[in-house]
């Protein structure tokens, strides 16, 4: 019973619009290809029948003429067959030959072939035979062969017809065949395009549903945690100004740091869950980086952040959103550096003709190649205490602000996160 239920669920999972569209297109394509194959065979049969009827008509005339003349007379009149083709105006005839049982050509519409041997040589049956033969020149011929009884001898008649004239006469059948192949290809492409579009639509719908769920959870957390957290943080900051005894001061600092960390998580959830509308103002990038340095050095007393800044960098951006980008990148660098047993991070500014570059260089173990493409996905993390939202937020806000963020290996070890701000944003 459980297995049947599982199979039923699998069946229901296949009954999605994208799979239905793909299945219908594949079935339609298969039916059209079968129809095209049957049409092709019918076309080949019609072509063969048309050529055979033409050859039979020529054979009837020749049988009658050959029986009215003896072989000796016909061999003296070597150009008999060639004159016959010209006079009768048989369209599509390549050549006509009369040959013996050994394959020796006795008469031929091309008199230079008389005396030679038919290649390929084969003896037709009582009812004759027909086949297609491709010449060394590439031309395709229809060959019809049959026996001719003359006096006490059995000779063989070969009629070679051009195929293209008859094939051109069947243009409607050829057009129908070509149309079915084109239509089958179009339906197949349309099916795959529908499958890809519906897959994309399904993914986006799923993302929207997940986002709505996270918005609900975020609103609930912000409502239930924000006020108590603000009280804890406020009292911790107040008591730190009144207490000098390390016995009490250290726990208070730890309480404040953990409160700030929870506040940061809530802020990240809010940024990730709700759309962010940037408010562009003139911002001092150096002040922004200095503030982030102070905050992180308070949260992680064991870390040392070194700044190499330009003399003055004014940019026109949303300071709040850009700070979130930089904070998350630097916070990741801090975690990677501490996990590797190191304690220093370098933040360096530079600029070229069209952009300002902020490099965040850690001394961690680096990002393995197999997960490099996944680090920007939501909730993907390798940290024991991480939420997996940091780089997802970086990716989202980077698109909003029009900046470019890349991760690459640093030398001799670690990761270099690069934030590129277009020169056009600078005022």
SVG drawing of the C-alpha trace seen along z (x, -y; Angstrom):
<svg xmlns="http://www.w3.org/2000/svg" viewBox="-2 -65 54 87">
<polyline fill="none" stroke="black" stroke-width="0.4" points="0.0,0.0 2.7,-2.6 4.5,-1.8 1.2,-2.3 0.8,-5.6 4.3,-6.6 3.8,-5.7 0.6,-7.8 2.5,-10.7 5.1,-10.3 2.4,-10.2 0.9,-13.4 4.3,-15.1 4.5,-14.3 1.1,-15.9 2.6,-19.4 2.0,-21.8 5.7,-21.6 5.6,-17.8 2.2,-17.8 3.5,-20.3 6.6,-18.3 4.8,-15.0 2.2,-16.4 4.9,-18.0 6.8,-14.7 3.7,-12.7 2.7,-15.2 6.3,-15.2 6.3,-11.3 3.0,-11.2 4.2,-13.7 7.5,-11.8 5.6,-8.6 3.3,-10.4 6.3,-11.8 7.9,-8.4 4.8,-6.9 4.5,-9.8 8.1,-9.2 7.5,-5.5 4.4,-6.4 6.3,-9.0 9.1,-6.4 6.4,-3.9 4.7,-6.4 8.1,-7.4 9.0,-3.7 5.6,-3.0 5.7,-6.0 9.2,-5.1 8.1,-1.4 5.0,-2.4 7.2,-4.6 9.7,-1.7 6.9,0.8 5.5,-1.5 9.0,-1.7 9.4,2.0 6.1,2.7 7.1,0.7 10.6,2.2 9.3,5.8 7.1,5.2 9.8,3.7 12.4,6.3 10.1,9.2 9.3,7.6 13.0,7.5 15.7,10.1 18.8,9.6 21.1,9.5 19.2,6.5 19.2,4.7 22.9,5.2 23.6,3.8 21.5,0.7 23.7,-0.1 22.0,-3.5 18.6,-2.0 18.0,-2.6 19.5,-6.1 17.3,-7.1 14.3,-5.5 14.8,-7.6 15.1,-10.8 12.2,-10.1 9.8,-8.9 10.9,-11.7 10.9,-9.5 11.5,-11.9 13.7,-10.9 15.4,-8.0 19.1,-7.8 19.9,-4.8 18.5,-1.5 20.6,1.6 20.0,5.1 22.5,7.7 23.2,11.4 23.2,13.9 26.9,13.3 26.3,9.6 27.7,8.5 26.0,5.5 24.5,6.3 22.6,3.0 22.9,-0.3 21.5,-3.7 25.1,-4.8 26.8,-2.9 30.2,-3.2 29.0,-0.8 28.2,2.0 30.5,5.0 31.2,4.1 29.9,5.9 27.0,4.7 28.2,3.6 26.8,4.6 25.6,7.8 22.7,9.8 20.0,12.0 16.5,10.7 13.7,13.2 10.7,14.0 8.8,11.0 11.7,8.6 13.3,6.5 13.9,2.8 16.3,1.0 18.0,-2.3 21.6,-2.7 23.9,-5.7 26.5,-6.4 30.1,-7.4 29.2,-10.9 26.7,-11.0 23.6,-10.8 20.8,-8.5 19.2,-6.2 16.2,-3.9 17.0,-0.6 14.4,1.7 15.5,5.1 13.5,7.9 13.9,10.9 13.3,10.6 12.8,13.7 14.1,13.3 13.9,16.3 15.6,19.1 17.6,16.8 16.9,15.2 18.2,11.7 17.9,9.1 16.6,5.6 17.8,2.8 16.1,-0.6 17.8,-3.3 15.6,-6.3 16.5,-9.7 15.0,-9.9 14.9,-13.8 12.2,-14.6 9.8,-12.1 10.7,-13.3 10.1,-16.9 6.7,-15.8 5.9,-14.6 6.6,-18.1 3.4,-18.2 4.3,-14.9 7.8,-16.2 6.5,-19.5 4.1,-17.6 7.0,-15.5 9.2,-18.6 6.3,-20.4 5.7,-17.5 9.4,-17.4 9.5,-21.2 6.2,-21.1 7.5,-18.2 10.7,-20.1 8.8,-23.3 6.4,-21.4 9.4,-19.7 11.2,-23.1 7.9,-24.6 7.5,-21.8 11.0,-22.3 10.6,-26.0 7.3,-25.6 9.0,-23.2 11.8,-25.6 9.4,-28.6 7.1,-26.6 10.1,-25.4 11.3,-28.9 7.8,-30.1 7.5,-27.2 10.8,-28.2 9.9,-31.8 6.5,-30.9 8.2,-28.7 10.6,-31.5 7.7,-33.9 5.9,-31.5 9.1,-31.0 9.6,-34.8 6.0,-35.3 6.7,-32.6 9.9,-34.3 8.2,-37.7 5.6,-36.3 8.3,-34.7 10.4,-37.9 7.5,-40.1 6.7,-37.7 10.3,-37.7 10.7,-41.5 7.5,-42.0 8.3,-39.5 12.0,-40.0 12.8,-43.5 11.5,-45.3 12.9,-42.8 16.2,-42.8 16.4,-46.6 15.8,-46.5 18.6,-44.0 21.0,-45.9 20.2,-49.3 20.6,-48.0 23.9,-46.3 25.3,-49.5 24.1,-51.5 25.6,-49.1 28.9,-49.0 29.2,-52.8 28.7,-52.2 30.8,-49.0 34.6,-48.9 35.0,-45.5 36.1,-42.9 34.2,-40.3 30.9,-42.0 32.1,-44.0 33.2,-40.9 29.7,-39.2 28.0,-42.5 30.2,-42.9 29.4,-39.4 25.7,-40.1 26.0,-43.2 27.9,-41.4 25.3,-38.6 22.5,-41.2 24.1,-43.0 24.6,-39.6 20.9,-38.8 20.0,-42.3 22.2,-41.8 20.4,-38.5 17.0,-40.2 18.2,-42.9 19.5,-40.4 16.2,-38.6 14.4,-41.9 16.7,-42.9 16.4,-39.4 12.6,-39.1 11.4,-42.5 12.2,-44.5 14.7,-47.3 14.2,-50.7 17.5,-52.6 17.7,-56.2 20.8,-57.6 22.7,-60.3 26.3,-61.6 28.3,-59.2 31.8,-59.1 33.0,-55.6 36.0,-55.9 33.7,-56.8 31.5,-53.8 34.4,-51.4 35.8,-52.9 32.5,-52.4 32.2,-48.8 35.8,-48.2 34.9,-49.6 31.7,-47.4 33.4,-44.2 36.5,-44.8 34.1,-45.2 32.2,-42.0 35.4,-40.1 38.1,-41.5 40.6,-39.0 40.5,-40.3 42.6,-43.1 41.3,-44.9 43.8,-46.9 42.5,-49.7 44.4,-51.1 42.2,-53.9 42.4,-56.6 42.6,-60.2 38.9,-60.9 36.2,-58.9 32.7,-60.4 30.1,-58.3 26.5,-58.7 24.7,-55.6 22.5,-54.3 24.7,-54.2 22.5,-51.8 22.4,-49.2 26.1,-49.6 27.0,-49.2 25.1,-45.9 27.0,-44.6 30.4,-45.6 29.5,-44.4 28.5,-41.0 31.6,-40.5 33.9,-41.7 32.0,-39.6 32.6,-36.5 36.3,-37.4 36.5,-37.7 34.9,-34.3 37.2,-32.6 40.3,-34.2 39.4,-33.2 38.6,-29.6 42.0,-29.4 43.7,-30.5 44.7,-33.9 43.8,-37.4 44.4,-40.0 42.3,-41.2 43.2,-43.8 40.7,-46.2 42.2,-48.2 40.8,-50.9 41.9,-51.7 40.5,-53.2 41.0,-53.2 39.5,-55.2 35.9,-54.1 35.5,-52.5 36.4,-52.4 37.5,-49.1 37.2,-47.9 39.2,-44.7 38.6,-42.6 41.4,-40.1 41.3,-37.5 43.7,-34.8 41.3,-31.9 41.5,-28.6 39.8,-29.9 36.6,-28.8 36.7,-25.2 36.0,-25.2 33.1,-22.8 31.1,-25.2 32.2,-28.5 29.0,-28.7 26.8,-28.0 28.0,-30.5 25.6,-33.2 22.6,-30.9 20.2,-31.6 20.8,-29.6 24.0,-27.9 26.7,-28.2 29.8,-26.3 29.9,-28.1 28.8,-26.4 26.8,-29.6 26.0,-31.1 22.6,-31.7 23.6,-31.5 22.0,-34.8 25.1,-37.1 26.2,-36.5 22.6,-36.1 22.0,-39.6 25.2,-40.8 24.0,-39.4 20.5,-41.0 21.7,-44.4 24.5,-44.5 21.9,-44.3 19.9,-47.0 22.9,-49.4 24.5,-48.4 27.8,-47.3 29.8,-44.2 31.0,-41.7 33.4,-38.9 35.3,-36.3 38.7,-35.0 41.7,-33.3 44.1,-35.4 47.9,-34.9 49.4,-33.1 46.1,-31.9 42.6,-33.1 39.9,-34.8 39.8,-38.3 36.3,-39.8 36.2,-42.7 33.4,-45.3 33.5,-47.4 31.6,-50.7 31.2,-52.4 32.9,-55.7 29.6,-57.2 28.2,-56.9 30.9,-59.1 30.3,-62.8"/>
</svg>
